[in-house]
């Protein structure tokens, strides 16, 4: 058998794969499938392959991948569940890996995910890596016969998310997305809309307003010896190391993260899209910028820390407000929330406010589906039952909500410089206009001089939800941002 470690050596030497074949994903996938006699059976695998428990009383063995932040929560959550054992840990940073492993005597440890996936002692993996690794890890795990819990966003771009959906279907894997509000009272939002109590839904709005101030500049240097930086980069382009990448600020660089709209924001984006009930929008436009209250208005980050995104779902708007310059001025506090605007009024802060009234009414008691034990228990229950239809946050829903974040970023990345004022051609709707003005006023309040600042206004991009492709005059440019060039051998395949 050709295991992952040996395949890596062959790939690096250029013996088995050409760049063309890798970009198509075909050669990469063939080499992967050869790595296991079980996987070589392909779709002939039964739902209870060797990676599945033999009976309801057998322990499900979980490997957690990515341990520095959210991964620690994954370990703790699985440790609480009856009939579940965390048997393997994986992280590219040996220092982090050893520190976590010290608390779990006997656990297997890996720096390279491919080594873990070769193990028959692991039934499922839980992924809490950097965003740019989420999809490739998910696809490889499905191909290796493992079930998957993957953190949000499930993808770094739209193409990757769709490939995760296809891999879960083809290999009949249970794949849960880490939008945990779907396992709890988040279902209330969709239920309120379906009830028809407040009339027609006009706007579903999400807020992601968390303090995301300047990260400054870190010099290029050699990576620390405990970090396998080549593995950390994975699918991303080759580039030098600096300390604003590892371990958190990668969120604010396009090669690795998706800004706060794709970080915290994907949770609220998911609730907003769930309320609308749609798949993907017909159009998207974003405006904002990256601002700091320092003389040169710059830091090392790339993604916007102030952003308003408007997605049109056949007349129902999904409005998203991402503001990172909050928490210092009492007029602009932290805020992570959702609102629903109906014909009859607005739902916010757990109450309904009729039009023209400042007195809130308690929300009605509408039937909602809540998963007993939360999203991790729901995942384990579905692993046991082999019933993906019972997942609280199935990978398809994760893909669609993540894609909405990516679409907003694509419009922003194609933006042009405009004066720092509300564009005359935007914000005709009062709610949209208020969001734009709040973003501008919040930015001024922290000391950014509007005379020196630029507002970056993206194009309004038309989108075909069925084909998951942009249409119209700017389609060619925008469609290139639906995917990326991958660095061999870490290639997200076109055919899973």
URVENHU-V549881 format. One record per run of one state. SS is the DSSP state (2 for helix, 1 for strand, 0 for the rest). FROM is the first residue (numbers start at 1). TO is the last residue. If there is no record, write none. Layout:
SS:FROM:TO, SS:FROM:TO
This chain:
0:1:3, 2:4:13, 0:14:18, 2:19:24, 0:25:25, 2:26:34, 0:35:38, 2:39:44, 0:45:59, 1:60:65, 0:66:69, 2:70:79, 0:80:83, 1:84:90, 0:91:92, 1:93:93, 2:94:101, 0:102:107, 1:108:110, 0:111:112, 2:113:117, 0:118:123, 1:124:127, 0:128:130, 2:131:143, 0:144:146, 1:147:150, 0:151:157, 2:158:170, 0:171:174, 1:175:177, 0:178:179, 2:180:183, 0:184:186, 2:187:195, 0:196:200, 1:201:209, 0:210:219, 1:220:220, 0:221:226, 1:227:227, 0:228:228, 2:229:233, 0:234:241, 1:242:242, 0:243:248, 2:249:252, 0:253:259, 2:260:262, 0:263:264, 2:265:276, 0:277:282, 1:283:289, 0:290:305, 1:306:313, 0:314:315, 1:316:323, 0:324:334, 1:335:342, 0:343:344, 1:345:348, 0:349:350, 1:351:354, 0:355:359, 1:360:362, 0:363:373, 2:374:385, 0:386:387, 2:388:390, 0:391:393, 1:394:394, 2:395:413, 0:414:415, 1:416:418, 0:419:429, 2:430:445, 0:446:454, 1:455:457, 0:458:460, 1:461:464, 0:465:468, 1:469:471, 0:472:474, 2:475:480, 0:481:496
